[in-house]
Amino acid sequence: MTSATPEPEGTAPSPDKSPPHSEEGRPYWMVEVGKIGKHRREKTLWQRFKEELYADNSFTVSVLAVLLALAVGAVLMVLGNDTVRQQWAYFFYQPLKTLEMSWEFVAKAYTDMFKGAIVNPDTFNRWIWGMTTWQQVLRPISETLTNAAPLILTGLAVAIPFRAGLFNIGAQGQAIMGAIGAGTVGIALDLPAIINLPLAIIVGFLCGGLWGYLVGILKAKTGAHEVIVTIMLNYIAALFLGWYILRPAIKDPARTDAISKPVNESALLAKIFDPSLRVSLSIVLALLAAAAMAWLLNRGRFGFELRAVGHNPHAASTAGMKVGTTIAMTMALAGALAGLGGTTMVLGTATVLTDGVVGLIGFNGILVALLGRVKPWGVAAAGLLFGALQSGGQAMQTFAGVSNELVTVIQAMIVIFVAAPMLVKAIFRLRRSPSQAASAVLAKG
């Protein structure tokens, strides 16, 4: 009998019956973790893109939420049109005609919305042939940018405190105070534009900031809930605006209704494209503010403290951060951004103070912040989308006969779907995002 020859020590199987590793006889658990072998190669950028494209990441969920909201809007359009709705009574008799009529009506409505928000191809073609002016071609995008600028600023006013664990419902009141401050300077002073315009912007910025700082100091010193305080301050600001407009130094003596004197031309924001188009430097201010907030959150020391307080105020305090000061300054910054939004309204489009000078930009800013995932550049993109919906909705009502109120419904549905990502994931059967799965593992430690 021949005895079995023992295997070399370097290639002997391990006690758990796992296969031997070929690298210098070392078991697999001792191999360098980060080393890429022939069975595990680094994924290319295109492979990562394909994996994330139909996964439950923030971008995909937001895009699908918009598509779902547009689908719901299409159903409401069909239900709201008498002719199309009556045709559905003959669906089983004329199914193709019913679907065709519905599709044509919805397609025309959304096409008119696009023409009113971005560009009208017919107008562009007429300009190519010299039958109209370039101002008419740019008018739709001009209206979109005009509507988007204050929404971006008030959206930032909601998003920044949210990163610090605060819910700023008071962007409406802060925008009103900013409009009052900027409008007062523009009405009372007739200085050269190089002085008057920056002064009006700074005063509007500071008035909104002081209104927000009041909320922050009450939160930091007394523990007052910022939601209750900001809601009450919204009412105070709105009522103060109505009283302020009627003061003899502000009210237009030639008018019987509540309206102020016009802002001096030297305090108005300059138009970007042409005096006949409404878009002004307000959109530039909004994008600069978004860039500044993105830098502050990601690179700035105050941004780091803000996020730390939002994650865990007790840990931030233990680390030596002044939590109360951070809360107060965060609300002051939010108020200043909202005040800048009100400033762009009175110096850019309205040019007078009225009861509704800022519209509902403060409340719409909450929707913009949620859609933008409370990230500065996401807020900017959401503001542009909502601005396009507003300007396109007017064209849709004029040419397709669809009520402009449907735009508000679409905006609300977008936010509902964004706030319920699991619903979007279930409807489209999205797979788990590899990047978010890795982040979850790191968060768990």
Phi and psi in degrees as a GROMACS rama.xvg file:
@    title "Ramachandran Plot"
@    xaxis  label "Phi"
@    yaxis  label "Psi"
@TYPE xy
-98.6535  134.091  THR-2
-79.2678  146.879  SER-3
-67.7016  133.123  ALA-4
-75.7724  122.723  THR-5
-64.6739  144.367  PRO-6
-70.0335  150.799  GLU-7
-58.6156  147.631  PRO-8
-60.0336  -34.3993  GLU-9
-70.8674  -21.4614  GLY-10
-113.277  9.42063  THR-11
-68.2254  141.426  ALA-12
-65.6451  148.845  PRO-13
-76.0749  160.601  SER-14
-59.3069  -27.7328  PRO-15
-89.8559  16.9886  ASP-16
65.7008  16.738  LYS-17
-78.0948  150.935  SER-18
-67.3123  147.74  PRO-19
-68.295  152.631  PRO-20
-97.4292  145.693  HIS-21
-85.3248  -7.34011  SER-22
-87.809  96.998  GLU-23
55.6918  30.7151  GLU-24
69.6894  13.3925  GLY-25
-87.0125  135.913  ARG-26
-60.3768  161.024  PRO-27
-65.2384  -26.591  TYR-28
-77.9981  -7.35806  TRP-29
-102.401  0.941824  MET-30
-74.5399  150.36  VAL-31
-60.3011  127.063  GLU-32
-66.066  -42.9169  VAL-33
-80.4936  -1.46425  GLY-34
-76.717  133.67  LYS-35
-94.1606  114.884  ILE-36
-92.3095  -174.34  GLY-37
-72.7776  -18.6547  LYS-38
-95.3406  -3.33567  HIS-39
-138.813  101.835  ARG-40
-106.411  151.637  ARG-41
-68.2217  135.728  GLU-42
-74.8428  143.416  LYS-43
-77.8854  167.141  THR-44
-61.8147  -39.0042  LEU-45
-65.3967  -38.8997  TRP-46
-65.7411  -41.5349  GLN-47
-64.3333  -38.8112  ARG-48
-62.5766  -43.3079  PHE-49
-65.1542  -35.915  LYS-50
-68.2585  -36.1782  GLU-51
-85.3027  -17.3354  GLU-52
-61.4615  -43.902  LEU-53
-115.889  45.3658  TYR-54
-118.901  172.239  ALA-55
-87.1218  45.8878  ASP-56
-81.8705  169.27  ASN-57
-62.6921  -41.2997  SER-58
-65.0824  -48.9135  PHE-59
-63.0743  -42.8489  THR-60
-62.6713  -39.9281  VAL-61
-66.4598  -43.7395  SER-62
-63.2884  -44.7891  VAL-63
-67.4461  -31.4009  LEU-64
-63.9529  -40.0977  ALA-65
-63.8182  -43.4966  VAL-66
-63.694  -41.1023  LEU-67
-63.6909  -41.074  LEU-68
-63.7261  -39.5139  ALA-69
-65.27  -35.991  LEU-70
-65.2688  -42.8134  ALA-71
-63.2135  -40.347  VAL-72
-60.7288  -37.0899  GLY-73
-63.5999  -41.4094  ALA-74
-62.4994  -41.4852  VAL-75
-67.8132  -33.4903  LEU-76
-61.4004  -45.6962  MET-77
-63.1177  -43.0101  VAL-78
-67.993  -27.3602  LEU-79
-87.6461  -9.91392  GLY-80
-99.557  122.512  ASN-81
-62.1788  -44.8152  ASP-82
-64.2606  -46.6157  THR-83
-69.3797  -39.4124  VAL-84
-64.7906  -40.5874  ARG-85
-67.0622  -31.3807  GLN-86
-64.7034  -28.6002  GLN-87
-67.8066  -13.7324  TRP-88
-68.6077  -20.2185  ALA-89
-108.469  26.6026  TYR-90
-60.7463  -44.7889  PHE-91
-74.7137  -15.6898  PHE-92
-93.1605  -38.8735  TYR-93
-132.231  68.1304  GLN-94
-64.5196  -42.6007  PRO-95
-65.9572  -41.8695  LEU-96
-65.3708  -38.2927  LYS-97
-64.3497  -47.2692  THR-98
-66.0531  -37.8932  LEU-99
-65.6925  -43.0314  GLU-100
-64.0554  -41.8051  MET-101
-64.1312  -45.5489  SER-102
-62.4339  -44.0575  TRP-103
-63.3348  -39.6149  GLU-104
-66.8797  -46.7116  PHE-105
-67.094  -41.7261  VAL-106
-62.85  -40.303  ALA-107
-65.2063  -40.4102  LYS-108
-63.5271  -47.7079  ALA-109
-71.7826  -29.8119  TYR-110
-65.6911  -42.7082  THR-111
-64.0186  -34.8365  ASP-112
-63.5039  -42.6458  MET-113
-63.3556  -42.5216  PHE-114
-63.349  -33.7486  LYS-115
-84.019  -12.0676  GLY-116
-108.808  -34.304  ALA-117
-115.11  -72.4219  ILE-118
-160.403  146.653  VAL-119
-97.5231  112.205  ASN-120
-57.3518  -34.4683  PRO-121
-64.4237  -43.0417  ASP-122
-65.377  -39.9615  THR-123
-62.4769  -41.731  PHE-124
-65.0675  -39.6686  ASN-125
-65.91  -34.5998  ARG-126
-68.0124  -37.1099  TRP-127
-58.638  -38.1737  ILE-128
-91.1407  9.71783  TRP-129
74.3933  24.5827  GLY-130
-99.4575  -4.90494  MET-131
-153.47  177.51  THR-132
-97.519  161.381  THR-133
-69.8862  -22.6365  TRP-134
-63.0024  -36.6483  GLN-135
-67.6664  -31.8166  GLN-136
-68.5419  -39.5173  VAL-137
-86.9394  -5.06355  LEU-138
-59.6592  -44.9554  ARG-139
-60.4611  -47.3733  PRO-140
-68.1699  -28.7303  ILE-141
-63.7106  -43.1064  SER-142
-66.6461  -37.4816  GLU-143
-62.6714  -47.1904  THR-144
-66.413  -35.4459  LEU-145
-63.8735  -43.2213  THR-146
-71.5879  -30.2438  ASN-147
-76.7041  -32.733  ALA-148
-56.4898  -54.9122  ALA-149
-67.166  -28.2833  PRO-150
-68.1784  -37.1797  LEU-151
-63.4279  -42.7977  ILE-152
-68.4556  -44.1605  LEU-153
-71.9877  -29.0702  THR-154
-64.2124  -40.4058  GLY-155
-64.4285  -35.414  LEU-156
-64.54  -24.2539  ALA-157
-90.899  -36.8423  VAL-158
-70.7401  -41.9051  ALA-159
-62.9495  -50.5253  ILE-160
-61.0417  -32.2378  PRO-161
-60.8894  -34.4249  PHE-162
-69.0677  -19.7541  ARG-163
-98.2711  11.4389  ALA-164
80.4569  20.6416  GLY-165
-117.421  145.908  LEU-166
-113.53  104.589  PHE-167
-89.8003  99.8178  ASN-168
-89.3262  -4.93493  ILE-169
-94.3811  17.3124  GLY-170
-60.9464  -30.527  ALA-171
-63.7919  -50.4574  GLN-172
-64.745  -38.3617  GLY-173
-66.4543  -36.6652  GLN-174
-66.411  -38.2951  ALA-175
-62.3293  -45.0569  ILE-176
-65.2544  -36.692  MET-177
-63.6257  -41.6722  GLY-178
-64.1368  -39.363  ALA-179
-62.5103  -46.9329  ILE-180
-63.0259  -49.0918  GLY-181
-66.998  -40.5436  ALA-182
-64.4957  -38.0547  GLY-183
-62.9058  -44.866  THR-184
-62.6824  -43.1014  VAL-185
-66.402  -29.7784  GLY-186
-82.9946  -43.1505  ILE-187
-80.0213  -32.3172  ALA-188
-110.234  138.705  LEU-189
-124.69  62.2819  ASP-190
-90.9375  171.703  LEU-191
-57.7858  149.772  PRO-192
-59.798  -32.6415  ALA-193
-66.4528  -19.762  ILE-194
-104.142  -44.5173  ILE-195
-66.9314  -43.7942  ASN-196
-66.7391  -50.6769  LEU-197
-60.9097  -36.0751  PRO-198
-64.7175  -42.7922  LEU-199
-64.548  -40.4135  ALA-200
-64.9833  -43.7714  ILE-201
-64.4499  -42.4792  ILE-202
-64.6167  -43.3839  VAL-203
-61.9166  -40.3581  GLY-204
-60.7896  -44.9215  PHE-205
-71.4291  -37.8459  LEU-206
-63.1757  -44.285  CYS-207
-64.2054  -37.8754  GLY-208
-65.4744  -40.2025  GLY-209
-65.8907  -37.5587  LEU-210
-64.7433  -38.1781  TRP-211
-74.1939  -35.2084  GLY-212
-63.3969  -33.3978  TYR-213
-59.052  -40.1452  LEU-214
-66.4052  -45.1775  VAL-215
-64.2188  -39.6944  GLY-216
-71.4523  -34.399  ILE-217
-67.1658  -37.9907  LEU-218
-65.9864  -43.2936  LYS-219
-73.9271  -38.7037  ALA-220
-89.4541  -36.9701  LYS-221
-114.186  -10.793  THR-222
78.9798  11.6843  GLY-223
-60.9941  137.112  ALA-224
-72.3275  130.046  HIS-225
-65.7546  -28.2152  GLU-226
-66.2077  -47.5383  VAL-227
-64.192  -44.8536  ILE-228
-63.9481  -44.5964  VAL-229
-68.0092  -35.9537  THR-230
-62.309  -44.4902  ILE-231
-65.1719  -39.8982  MET-232
-68.4  -25.5672  LEU-233
-61.4603  -45.9573  ASN-234
-64.349  -42.0918  TYR-235
-62.1763  -44.5909  ILE-236
-64.1364  -42.6112  ALA-237
-64.176  -43.4077  ALA-238
-69.1575  -36.6519  LEU-239
-64.2583  -38.4809  PHE-240
-61.1513  -45.0111  LEU-241
-60.8909  -38.1033  GLY-242
-72.2012  -39.6487  TRP-243
-67.0745  -37.6712  TYR-244
-62.1558  -31.4543  ILE-245
-81.4849  -0.58397  LEU-246
-68.294  139.851  ARG-247
-56.2906  -32.8728  PRO-248
-73.8711  -16.3542  ALA-249
-109.28  -40.5547  ILE-250
-66.8352  143.152  LYS-251
-74.9658  116.049  ASP-252
-67.7469  -17.0308  PRO-253
-85.6375  -3.2014  ALA-254
-117.142  146.042  ARG-255
-93.2365  -18.519  THR-256
-89.8947  173.103  ASP-257
-78.81  93.5232  ALA-258
-150.401  143.592  ILE-259
-87.5935  173.886  SER-260
-65.2182  153.825  LYS-261
-70.4474  149.92  PRO-262
-69.0568  137.077  VAL-263
-59.8444  144.924  ASN-264
-61.4974  -28.51  GLU-265
-69.331  -14.3488  SER-266
-102.259  1.81257  ALA-267
-84.814  145.544  LEU-268
-69.6423  135.986  LEU-269
-69.4221  146.058  ALA-270
-75.5572  146.597  LYS-271
-84.3046  -52.7707  ILE-272
-91.0117  -55.424  PHE-273
-161.344  148.369  ASP-274
-58.7675  -23.1425  PRO-275
-78.373  -12.1554  SER-276
-104.254  142.229  LEU-277
-78.1325  -20.9717  ARG-278
-63.5885  133.467  VAL-279
-128.694  -168.63  SER-280
-68.1364  -2.53502  LEU-281
-60.5612  -37.8769  SER-282
-68.2977  -32.4904  ILE-283
-66.5681  -43.6862  VAL-284
-60.5244  -40.5098  LEU-285
-65.1018  -44.4293  ALA-286
-69.3205  -35.8908  LEU-287
-64.5833  -39.4145  LEU-288
-64.1103  -40.4563  ALA-289
-62.9827  -42.3927  ALA-290
-64.6727  -41.288  ALA-291
-64.5398  -41.3487  ALA-292
-68.9464  -35.3302  MET-293
-63.9168  -42.4845  ALA-294
-65.5886  -42.0785  TRP-295
-61.433  -44.3835  LEU-296
-70.0838  -35.7495  LEU-297
-95.4087  -24.9673  ASN-298
-123.464  -27.9427  ARG-299
-79.8012  151.627  GLY-300
-66.2256  -43.4966  ARG-301
-63.3019  -36.2934  PHE-302
-63.2921  -37.5716  GLY-303
-65.3577  -44.1201  PHE-304
-64.8826  -38.0859  GLU-305
-60.1591  -48.0924  LEU-306
-68.1234  -35.2094  ARG-307
-64.8217  -42.1734  ALA-308
-63.8746  -36.6616  VAL-309
-67.1704  -37.063  GLY-310
-73.6173  -47.0173  HIS-311
-160.034  96.5854  ASN-312
-63.1037  -32.5753  PRO-313
-67.9259  -42.5665  HIS-314
-66.0112  -38.2359  ALA-315
-63.2072  -40.2108  ALA-316
-65.3377  -40.2209  SER-317
-63.2224  -33.0899  THR-318
-77.9257  -0.716606  ALA-319
99.4425  5.69669  GLY-320
-82.2941  144.002  MET-321
-87.1229  96.363  LYS-322
-63.4982  -44.7179  VAL-323
-61.5894  -43.8534  GLY-324
-64.1377  -40.3476  THR-325
-63.6038  -42.1088  THR-326
-63.1694  -45.7966  ILE-327
-63.3436  -44.2334  ALA-328
-71.3521  -30.9474  MET-329
-65.1541  -45.0311  THR-330
-67.7362  -33.4523  MET-331
-64.8243  -42.0545  ALA-332
-64.146  -42.1029  LEU-333
-62.1854  -45.1925  ALA-334
-62.0554  -38.0689  GLY-335
-64.3466  -40.2534  ALA-336
-64.7455  -43.6604  LEU-337
-65.7227  -39.3464  ALA-338
-61.3053  -35.8982  GLY-339
-65.6069  -34.3162  LEU-340
-63.4302  -43.9779  GLY-341
-65.1758  -33.7853  GLY-342
-62.527  -42.5465  THR-343
-64.4349  -27.596  THR-344
-71.0576  -47.5935  MET-345
-79.1733  -27.6809  VAL-346
-96.4816  -10.7279  LEU-347
-109.916  -43.9206  GLY-348
-120.948  -47.3221  THR-349
-75.8656  -45.9426  ALA-350
63.9227  2.58316  THR-351
-143.049  160.196  VAL-352
-94.7812  126.113  LEU-353
-135.01  174.327  THR-354
-60.5096  -33.2901  ASP-355
-111.035  35.6996  GLY-356
-62.9054  -33.669  VAL-357
-99.8795  -0.31363  VAL-358
60.6573  -131.391  GLY-359
-119.865  33.1666  LEU-360
-65.0495  -28.9768  ILE-361
-68.0297  -44.1075  GLY-362
-73.6572  -37.7846  PHE-363
-66.653  -26.2544  ASN-364
-62.752  -29.5049  GLY-365
-63.0697  -43.1936  ILE-366
-64.2746  -41.4456  LEU-367
-63.3958  -42.0426  VAL-368
-64.6725  -41.2365  ALA-369
-67.2172  -41.9209  LEU-370
-65.9744  -35.0274  LEU-371
-81.4572  7.72597  GLY-372
58.2345  32.3206  ARG-373
48.7015  34.3247  VAL-374
-114.262  137.917  LYS-375
-53.4328  -49.9203  PRO-376
-72.9417  -29.1387  TRP-377
-65.2492  -38.834  GLY-378
-63.2635  -41.8672  VAL-379
-60.7903  -44.504  ALA-380
-64.4378  -41.8385  ALA-381
-65.3018  -38.1171  ALA-382
-62.7825  -40.1806  GLY-383
-65.0352  -39.4796  LEU-384
-63.6778  -46.9474  LEU-385
-67.9333  -34.0582  PHE-386
-64.0748  -39.0241  GLY-387
-66.6311  -38.9179  ALA-388
-63.8967  -39.5586  LEU-389
-67.6129  -47.9804  GLN-390
-70.1271  -37.5151  SER-391
-70.4075  -29.8211  GLY-392
-63.6489  -34.3116  GLY-393
-66.4999  -41.6723  GLN-394
-66.5239  -37.9439  ALA-395
-62.9802  -38.77  MET-396
-68.9335  -37.9215  GLN-397
-70.9451  -44.5499  THR-398
-99.2265  -32.8611  PHE-399
-101.151  -10.6966  ALA-400
75.3012  19.0012  GLY-401
-94.8726  132.885  VAL-402
-60.0103  139.553  SER-403
-66.2814  -19.1215  ASN-404
-64.4978  -20.2688  GLU-405
-62.4732  -29.4923  LEU-406
-61.1874  -41.2662  VAL-407
-62.2743  -39.2257  THR-408
-63.8469  -42.9737  VAL-409
-63.3339  -42.394  ILE-410
-60.5587  -43.7723  GLN-411
-64.6777  -40.2825  ALA-412
-66.7889  -34.9309  MET-413
-60.1339  -46.5669  ILE-414
-66.3453  -37.9062  VAL-415
-61.1957  -45.3786  ILE-416
-70.2181  -35.1441  PHE-417
-66.8425  -37.758  VAL-418
-75.0399  -10.6792  ALA-419
-124.09  68.8587  ALA-420
-62.1402  -29.2964  PRO-421
-65.267  -31.9781  MET-422
-66.8259  -44.7516  LEU-423
-62.8522  -42.2951  VAL-424
-62.5127  -38.6978  LYS-425
-70.8328  -38.8795  ALA-426
-65.9221  -44.7461  ILE-427
-97.526  -0.882428  PHE-428
54.4097  52.7426  ARG-429
-73.8427  142.589  LEU-430
-85.539  169.4  ARG-431
-70.4877  132.462  ARG-432
-69.8309  126.828  SER-433
-59.6777  -39.4467  PRO-434
-67.607  -40.6788  SER-435
-71.7439  -32.7424  GLN-436
-64.6657  -40.6777  ALA-437
-65.8702  -39.0962  ALA-438
-64.715  -38.2455  SER-439
-64.9872  -38.8388  ALA-440
-65.3649  -42.0239  VAL-441
-64.8624  -37.7188  LEU-442
-65.3083  -35.5847  ALA-443
-75.2442  -21.0251  LYS-444
